[in-house]
Amino acid sequence: MLFLIPANGRRPREPNRPSMKFSTLLKYVTPHRRTLMLIMLLLVLGGIISLANPWIAGQLTANIFDPESSRYSLRVILLIWTALLLLRALLGFANHY
């Protein structure tokens, strides 16, 4: 399908489509800013936990193959990993609630 653009470079506005401005959107969002900030915080924390998961797996692997060079004991690594998984489950519940 070929779209023709007028010589002035602007597409004609569709007659039944209302134009929405960012300031209009802010009027609807502003009363819910605390809820939106909480959601953003939960999403960022979930991302951090998701990024920490491979790091913990690497620490566990390093501890299994070379226990002397590892910074943490196997028990500490498993405890941290369990805590991260529980926190991730709680954040997942909070995000879907």
N, C-alpha and C positions, 0 to 999 in steps of 0.2 A: 504494500500500500504506500502510495506516495503522498507525503504531506507538503502542501504548498505554504510557504511562509511569505507574507507580504513584503514589499520592497522596504518598508521601514524596519523590518526585522522582528516585529512583535506579532505574536499570534493573536487573533481576535478572541476576545473573551466569550466563553459560552454563555448564552443568555440565562439559563436556569441554574447556573452554578454560582453560589454565593462566594464572595471573596472573604477570606479569613485572615486577620492580621494577628501578629504575635501578641499585641497588647490585649486583644480580645481573648486569646487563650489564657493569658495571665490572670484575667479576671476570674476565670473558672478554677484555675489551679491554686491561686494564692490562699484561699481558705483552708486548703489541704496540705500546706507546705510542711507541717511537722510529720504527717504521715508519709509524704514523699521523701523527706530526708531520712526517715527511719528505713524505708524501703531501699534507698540508695546505700545506706550504711550496711544493711543486711546483704545486699548484692556484692559490695566491696569485700566484706568479711568472707563471704562464700568464695569469692575469687581468690583471696589470699589463702584460704584453707585448701582450695583445689591446687594451688601452686605449691603449697607445703607438702602435699601428699607424695609427689615424686621424690622430693628431697629426703623425706623420712625413709622411703623405700631404698634410696641410694645408701643412706646411713646403715640401714639394716643389712643390705647386701655387703657393704664394706666390712661390717662387723662379722658377718658370717665367714667371709673369705680370709680376712686378716684381722683377728680380734685385737692384736697388740697395737695396731696403728689407728684404731677407731677412737674417736673422742669420747663416745658414750658407751655405756654397757648395754648389753642386749635387753636387759630388763627396763632400763630407762627409755630406750628406743621404742620398745613395744608399748610402754605406758604412754608415751607422747603420741604415738600413732593411734592408740585406742581413744585417747582424749580428743584428738583431732577428728576422728570418725564420729564420735558422739556429738561434738560441736557441729560438725557438718550436718548430721541428721537433724539436730535442733534448728539450725538455720534453714534447712530445707523445709521443715515443718512451718517455721515462721514465715518463710517466703510464700508458701502455698496457702497459708491461713488467711 
